[in-house]
Amino acid sequence: MPIGKVKWFDVERGFGFVSNPGDEDVYVNRQVLPKGVTELHPGQRIDFDFAAGRRGPQALRVTVLDDAPSRKPQHKYKPEDLASMISDMMTLLETSIQGPLLAGRYPDRKEGRQVAEILRAVAKELDA
């Protein structure tokens, strides 16, 4: 039985896909999950048997090898520090980005990428 990692699993739709070392991904339906297991989580390792189905390989039996990962928020910054960063970011947007946009042009590529990277970092911290 191969050991693979869960790529994704949609609880509402009741299926997902698992990586199959050296072969194509394997379809996993909720009906083949062990008793008491209602979902799989990305990165979770499972042991499975599979067979060829109409649309590709399908898991027949699944054994979960890893517990579900804990989803504790992982914040890098204190709230006060994040508030300061957001204030600086707003100033940056007003001075470097808003002016050219109001003048009918985009900021240069390098500056746009730097600002986008900052925006992504702040969004990731807020989403943690």
C-alpha positions, -999 to +999 in steps of 0.1 A: +000+000+000+015+034-010+018+063+014+008+096+001+000+131+013-034+148+010-033+175-016-068+188-008-101+175+006-134+193+003-157+183+033-188+197+017-184+178-016-170+147+001-139+141-019-103+152-025-070+140-040-039+124-025-004+124-040+007+089-052+045+086-052+057+080-087+023+080-103-007+103-108-028+117-080-055+094-065-091+104-060-104+099-024-141+098-016-154+102+020-170+067+017-135+051+019-124+070+050-119+050+082-148+050+107-148+082+128-128+102+102-149+128+084-122+148+067-086+149+056-063+179+058-036+191+033-002+176+041-017+147+062+000+114+054-023+084+046-017+048+036-041+036+009-050+009-017-062+021-050-076+008-083-081+022-118-114+039-122-132+054-151-116+088-145-083+076-130-070+060-099-094+058-069-086+050-033-103+018-020-091+017+016-075+045+036-055+044+068-047+078+084-011+079+095-009+115+109-033+133+131-050+164+118-026+194+121-036+219+148-047+253+134-033+277+161-029+312+148+007+320+141+011+358+144+046+372+139+039+406+152+023+422+183-010+441+175+007+474+183+035+467+158+011+456+131-010+488+136+022+509+131+031+489+100-004+495+086-001+532+093+032+533+074+017+513+046-012+537+042+013+566+040+033+547+014+001+540-007-010+577-005+024+591-015+038+566-040+009+548-055-022+570-054-005+600-071+004+582-103-029+564-104-048+597-102-026+611-129-038+582-152-008+560-151+004+530-131+035+532-108+067+517-122+070+479-121+097+478-094+078+500-070+045+482-077+061+448-069+076+461-036+042+476-025+024+444-035+048+423-014+042+445+016+004+443+011+007+404+009+027+403+041+002+424+060-027+404+046-010+371+056-005+384+092-041+395+094-053+362+081-032+341+105 
